[in-house]
Each structure stands twice: as structure tokens, then as C-alpha cells.
Amino acid sequence: MSRRSALVGIPLLMVLTATASGCAGTGAGTGADSARDDAGAPAASPGAGQAVFAARAEGVAEQWRTSRAVELWRTGFVPLQPLTLPPTNATFNEATKQAFVAGWYRLDVGMPRERGGKTGTIRYADGATETVPVVSLAEAYAALDQGDPPPCPGFSVPPPADAPAVQDNTGPDQPVGDGAGKPCTALTVTSVRLGTAKVLTSRGEADAPAWLFTVRELGGQVARVAVGPSAVATPPELKPAGLPPADGVVSAQDLTGVTGTRLAFRLGVGACDENIKPLVHETKDVVVVGGTVTRKDGVCTEQMLFHPVTVTLDGPLDGRPVVDAMTAQVLTMSPVPGN
């Protein structure tokens, strides 16, 4: 299991921290060609960390350019985010976010009958199309629903199937439960249909066939991309062997947003790290990211925190992969809503 896919199984209250050895974050690189952070200042000032990153990033970029994976990246269906997508502009509280991440659902609707052998069309941003097999509704729901919620102190019991929809204005810092030892919230599916959903891919945003599940608690449709497994490719995995060392830099964990030239991602840092700086190295083929930190002396808790950062690229990604300088792996979107 990759470090990013493993996030899906982490309990909500631990999503922003993960156990690591030592108080410093895992190594990763950053180099700052012309990139600037979200305050408009250079992403990092020149220094030892930036020089280390620059050497590492050059090696990663060259490894990508010479990889046989490039052709698949440019021609296949390579999703860069989980295949279960939250409703557009959905507002989550702690309980519903936990349920979405964990895959806790229940049906308040009969499953419509369907005929097998369906195909659908993926439409890419550049106008290209691809005909793909479509998974059945039963397969899609099986992938969506990961079981019943366990006892979860502080979270509310799912409402009865015939209960009316209630507007939940609970904020992330407000209580969301009515007692201890009761089940966590499950998400209630009230209708389902086959449609399309926008998904970030290696070829930009694409419209892909998807089963759309209307969820009462979220006030919208959770989409499960319905492209058959035979047509889904995974991001290529490169081997960081033979690259320059990356001492003093920290690793990029996942993407949290891609809008035009704005790139948001999370760095893995230590609980006592300070002066956290994102770094980015751009070429025409690839964008390599990472960061630097100042590490405090003394005792520190053994945690790795996911620290959000934003940089501005020289130009849109336009099909370029975003790759972590430490692991040489392609970054995908965070599976956690709102991050």
C-alpha cells in the first residue's frame, strides 16, 4: 500500500498526524526555480537545503524523462485522485468527514435493476475521448461501502431511514455527538443514477462515467467513478536509487489543490520543525516539489505533521506530473475532504 492510499484508513482525528521515527519529517527535496509561495515572496532563500534539493530534483526530473511510463501517462486513463468523489461544495462536520473517509454508508433506497455489458466515454480536457467498460451498480456500491461504523464516543447515531433531512450547522470545533459508546455516523444513500463526474487525471480534468449516490447528510451526490479496472492505470512508480542525497529537506505527501498556476500540497514535517518552506523545480516535462525546515534542538514528540503549503508555477501543469523529490513518486490528490 502506498503512503498516500494508506491515508484513507487513518481515523479522522489522526489524519493530520502520522507516527514517524524522530521529531523531524521524512526527507524530501525542494528547489525553487522561479516559483513563489502564496505570499508572493520567493519560495525559499538560497541556502544549503535549496542546493541539496536542486541536485536531487534534477535527478528525479531526468529519471522521469527517461522512464517508459511517460507514454502511459500521456495516453492512458491515470486518475490522480480517489475514485470516490465528494459532492461539489459539500460542507463536512467531523462526523460526516469521518464517515466519508472510512466508507460508512447505508441504503435508504432500493437498488435499480440494470443490464450488464455497459460501456461509457471518458472526455479529456483536450477534446480526446476514450470508450471504456463501466462497472455495475453493485460493484460500484461495494467499492463505496466499506462496512458499518464501530462504536465511536462523541459521534451521533445514524437517523432512522424515514427521518426527514436536517440541516446540520455543526462546525469542526463543535460537538457532534449525543453520548458515548454509540455508533459513528453513517451516510444515507437516498437515490442513485448513472452519470458522469469530473476527475483529475494525468491528462488534466476529465469527465468520466460515474455512479452518482445522493447522500442525505451531505446534501449532494457522492460520485464513484465507474470506469472498469481494465481501463484504469495507476501513476507510475519510479525508483529513487542512484539519486543525490536529500539530507535537510522534507518530503511532499500529497496534493490538495491545482488551479491554473497555483499548486497546493502538504509537506511531512516534524512536530518541532520551524521556518517551513516549500520548494519547486520546473521543467517542460515534470514538476518536482519538496521543502526545507529549521529543526529545533532538544526533546521533541515523535510525530510527522502534514503541513499545507502553496506555490505559484511559471505556467499551468498542462499534463506535467508533480513528483516528490525524496521518493520520486507522483503525487495524487489527498483523499480527505477539505484538505
N, C-alpha and C positions, 0 to 999 in steps of 0.2 A: 504494500500500500504506500502511495507517495505521501509526503508530508502534507500536501495541500488536500488531498482527498481524505486524509485522516481527520481533518478538522470537522467533517460532518458528524462524526461520532462523539465529539467532545461536548460534555454538558454545557449548557448556555452560560452558566455563571463562571465557567473556566475558559471560555472562548478566547479571552484576551490574554491569558497566561498559559504557558506550557512549560512543563518541567524540562530543565536543561542542566548540563553539568557546569557548575561555576556560576558566578554572577554576571559574566559577560555574555553577550549574544553570540550566536554562531557566526563564523567568519563569512564574509562576502565582500564584494568589491564595489567601488564606485569611481567613476571618472567623469569629469564634468566638462565636456567639450564646450558647447555654447548654451547648455541647459541652465535654466534659472528656476529657483524654488518659487513657491506660491506667494512669497512676499515681494518678488521682483528682484531679489538680490541673487548674486551668483550662488549656485547650488552648494559650493564649498570653496573655501580659500585654498590656494596651493599648499601642499604640505606632504609629509611622508605618506599619510593614508591615501591621498589622492594619487600620488605617484605609483603606489602599490596597486591601486585599483586600475589605473590606466594600463599597466602592463598586463594585468590579469584580464581586463576587458578586451584588449586586443587579441589575446589568445583565444578567448571564448568566441569572439566575432569570426576569427579565422576558422575555428573549428566548425562553426555553423555554416560558413560559406562553402566548405569542402564536404559537408555531410550529404549523404544520399537522401536525407529526409526532406531536403528543400523542395524537391519536386512534389512530394505528397502534400506538403504544406501549401503549395500554390494551387493544387488541383483537387484535393480531396475535401471531404466534409470533416473538419477538425474543430469540434466545439472547444471554446476557451472558457466555458462556464458550466456549472452543473446543468444536467438536463431537466431538472425540476426548477421552474422559474416562479418567483413570487408575483402576485398581482402588481401591475404598474401603480406606483404611488401608494402602495399598501402601507398602513400605519401599524406597526407591531408594538405590543407591550411585551414584558418579559415572558409571560406565559405562552403567548401565541408564537413568539420567535423561537422559544424552546421547542414547541410542537412542530414548527416548520422545519427546523434544523434536524430534529430527531426522526421526522416522518411519522407523526402520530395522527391518524385520520380515522374517521368513522363515516359510514354511509347513512344518509337520510333520504335516499332515492334508490329506485330500482335501476340496475344496470341495463341500458338499452341493448336489444339484440343487434347483432352485426354479422355481416358476411365477411369471410376471410379473403385473403389474397389482395388486399388493397395496396395501391401504390400512391405516392404523392410526389410533389415537386418542391425542391429547395430553390429559392430565388436569391441569388447573391447580389451584393451591392453594385457590382459592375454590370449587372444585367444577365449574367450567365445563369443557366438553370441546370438542375440535375434531377432525374427521376430516381426515386428511392422506394424501397419497401416500407410499409407502415405497420407498426406493431399493433396488435389487437388492443381493445379497451381493457380486457382482463390483464394482459401483460403490462400495460401502462399503469394500471392501478396497483398491481403487485409491486412494481418498482417504486411507486409513490408511497404506499402504506408500508411502514416498517414495523408495525405492531402496536400494541396498546401501551399507553403511558403507565409508568410504575407509580407507586405511592410517592408523592412529592410534597413535602411540607411547605405550606405557604402558597400553593397554587390552587386554583378553584377546580371544582368538579365540573365535567362537561355538562351542558344543559340537556334536558330531555329532548328527544327527537322532535317533539311537537312544540317546543318552546319558540316564541317569536324572536326575531333578530333583535339584539340590544346593542345600542351604540356604546362602545367601551372607550372611555376617555382616559383610561389609566395610563399614566406616563411611566417611563422606565424606572423612575425613582420612587414610585408609589406602590403601596401594597396591592397585590393582585390575587390574594387568596382569601379564604374564609375559614381557615383552620389547618391543623397539621394532620399528616397521615392520610390525606385524600389524594386521589389520582391527579396527575398533571392534566392540563387542558389538552383535549384532542380537537382537531379541526374537523368541522362537519361539512361533508360534501352534499350539496342540495341539488345539483344538476351537473350534467356532463355532455359535451359535444365534441366532435372533431373539427378542428380549425387550424390556425397557424399561429406561430409565436416567433418573435424576434430573438435571435440568439447570436452572441458574439462568436465568430469563428476566425480561423486563420486568414480567411478571405474577406474580413470585415463583417458587418452585421448582415445576417441572412434571415429570410422568412422561411421557416421550416414547418412541416406538418406537426401538429401537436394536439394531444387530448387536453381539453380545457375543463377543469373542475371548478365549479363555482363553490366557494368556501364561505360559509356564513360569518365566521368570526373575522375574516379579513375583508369582507365587503367587496370581493372581486374574484377573479379566476386564477387559480394556480395552474400553470401550464406544464405538462410533461411532454417534452419533445418526443415525437412518435417515430423517428427515423429508425429503421431496423438496424440491429447491431452490425450486420454485414456491411453496412454503408457508413458506419461511424469509425473514424480514425482517431487515435489518441495523439496528443502532442509528442513529437519525437523526444527521446531521451538521449542526450549526449553524455559522454564520459569526460569528467574534468581532469583525467590523468594527463600528466605532461604539461600542465599549465603552471605559470609562475605562482609562487606562494601568495596567500591573501591575508597575511598577518595584519591585524589592526583594522580590518574592515568587517562590516556586518552584512548579513545575507538578506535579500529581499524574499519575502514569504509568499505574497500573492498580490494580485491587482484588486483595486477597489473601485476604479473608475477610469474610463477612457473617453474623453470628449475633445475632439479636434486635436490640438497640440498639447492638451492638458493630460498628464498621466499621473494617476494616484495609485500608490501601492503601500504595503506595510513592510517595515523592517523588523527583523528579530533582534531585539536589544536586551541587555541585562537590566535588572531592576534598579541598579545604581548608576547606569550609564547616563552621561550628560552630553550636552552640545551635539545632539544627533543631527547629522547632515546627510541628505540624500545625494547620490552622485549618479550620473548617467553618461554613457558613451554611445554616440550615434554613428552608424554607417548607413550606406544606402540599402544594406541587406538586413540589418539587425539593430536592436536597441538593447544595450547591456546596462543593468542597474544594480545598485547596492547602496552602501552607506558607510559613514565613519562615525565614531563616537569618542568621547573622552571618558576613560574608565577611572572611577574613584578608587583610591586605596582603602584598605580596611575590610571589615566584615560586610558581607552582602548576602541577601537571600538568594537561594538557588532557583531563579525563575528566568524565563525568557518572555518578554513582553512584545506584543505586536504593536509597533509604533507607526501611526499613519503619517505619510509624507506625500508631497505633491511636487512635481517638476513640470516645466514647460519645455517641450521639444522644439527643435528647429522647424519641424514640419509634422503633419499627421503621420500616424503609423503606416497607413497605406499598405497593409499586408505584412509589415515587418514584425517578426516575433519580438517579444520582450523577454529577455533571458537574464537569469540571476548569475552574477559574476562568480559566486562561490561554487555553486553546484552545476552550472552550465545548463540548467533545466529551464524550459519555457514556463513563464508564469501564467497562471489562469486566474479567473475571477474568484474572489472569495465566495464561499458557499453561504456565508452568514449575511442575512438581510441587514441593510443599513450600514455595513462596514465599508 
